[in-house]
Amino acid sequence: RSLILEDHVLDRLPACVGQVLQHSGERELSIIGYCVGGLLSVLWAALSGSQQATLKNLVCMATPVNSDGLESLKAWMGDDFDEEALLAQHGNVPAEWVQNALRALRPFGKVSGALNLLNHADKEDVVRSNLRMGKWESDNIPFPGGVFRQMVNDFLRGNRLMRGTWKIGGQRVDLSAIKVPLLHLLAQDDHITPYASSRDLVQRVGSKDKQELILKGGHV
């Protein structure tokens, strides 16, 4: 419950980068970040300073940067949402709470998926794929309480990344400080990370080599 963004962005992620480089014997590595993982990667890259020289490429997938585009989540976790009561009761945000919150963005998605599976029950490859995806979707872990508090207040409500006022460990996050080649992969029917929440990434980074690709499909 005590973990905050500073622990992940300024400590653990740089430590992981250092370990990968040490064990591989390489001077550079590429990072792929998905959804919130993409946001953490972006925050690290923007604040990494001289360590950015070890980053060869940054690939983000469905990465939200502009909370104004997360209309459903923003309406739900607005000023009337009491995150402190949730954290006081649980410490960390329970995994099932996170999963159900995302499912609530498309309430009939689970039913629709089950009906689609029933229509293809005679196709072994479809059944196997569905079972694997279902296992992955339910394989959540609790969300650190301190990080959740920052994400709700600084990112979701305050939209501080877009306003240029988000500080991590006293350092202001400036997306234009990212200079490495960047690829952002998006899905045209993504209901969790809508295009309005993700399109600003490529526009804001300082990379000369940057590209956005929109693919057919959803968040998963």
Rosetta blueprint (number, residue, H / E / L):
1 R L
2 S L
3 L L
4 I L
5 L H
6 E H
7 D H
8 H H
9 V H
10 L H
11 D H
12 R H
13 L H
14 P H
15 A H
16 C H
17 V H
18 G H
19 Q H
20 V H
21 L H
22 Q H
23 H H
24 S H
25 G L
26 E L
27 R L
28 E L
29 L E
30 S E
31 I E
32 I E
33 G E
34 Y E
35 C L
36 V H
37 G H
38 G H
39 L H
40 L H
41 S H
42 V H
43 L H
44 W H
45 A H
46 A H
47 L H
48 S L
49 G H
50 S H
51 Q H
52 Q H
53 A H
54 T H
55 L E
56 K E
57 N E
58 L E
59 V E
60 C E
61 M E
62 A L
63 T L
64 P L
65 V L
66 N L
67 S H
68 D H
69 G H
70 L L
71 E H
72 S H
73 L H
74 K H
75 A H
76 W H
77 M L
78 G L
79 D L
80 D L
81 F L
82 D L
83 E H
84 E H
85 A H
86 L H
87 L H
88 A H
89 Q H
90 H H
91 G L
92 N L
93 V E
94 P L
95 A H
96 E H
97 W H
98 V H
99 Q H
100 N H
101 A H
102 L H
103 R H
104 A L
105 L L
106 R L
107 P L
108 F L
109 G H
110 K H
111 V H
112 S H
113 G H
114 A H
115 L H
116 N H
117 L H
118 L H
119 N H
120 H L
121 A L
122 D L
123 K L
124 E H
125 D H
126 V H
127 V H
128 R H
129 S H
130 N H
131 L H
132 R H
133 M H
134 G H
135 K H
136 W H
137 E H
138 S L
139 D L
140 N L
141 I L
142 P L
143 F E
144 P L
145 G H
146 G H
147 V H
148 F H
149 R H
150 Q H
151 M H
152 V H
153 N H
154 D H
155 F H
156 L H
157 R H
158 G L
159 N L
160 R H
161 L H
162 M H
163 R H
164 G L
165 T L
166 W L
167 K E
168 I E
169 G L
170 G L
171 Q E
172 R E
173 V L
174 D L
175 L H
176 S H
177 A H
178 I L
179 K L
180 V L
181 P L
182 L E
183 L E
184 H E
185 L E
186 L E
187 A E
188 Q L
189 D L
190 D L
191 H L
192 I L
193 T L
194 P L
195 Y H
196 A H
197 S H
198 S H
199 R L
200 D H
201 L H
202 V H
203 Q H
204 R H
205 V L
206 G L
207 S L
208 K L
209 D L
210 K E
211 Q E
212 E E
213 L E
214 I E
215 L E
216 K L
217 G L
218 G L
219 H L
220 V L
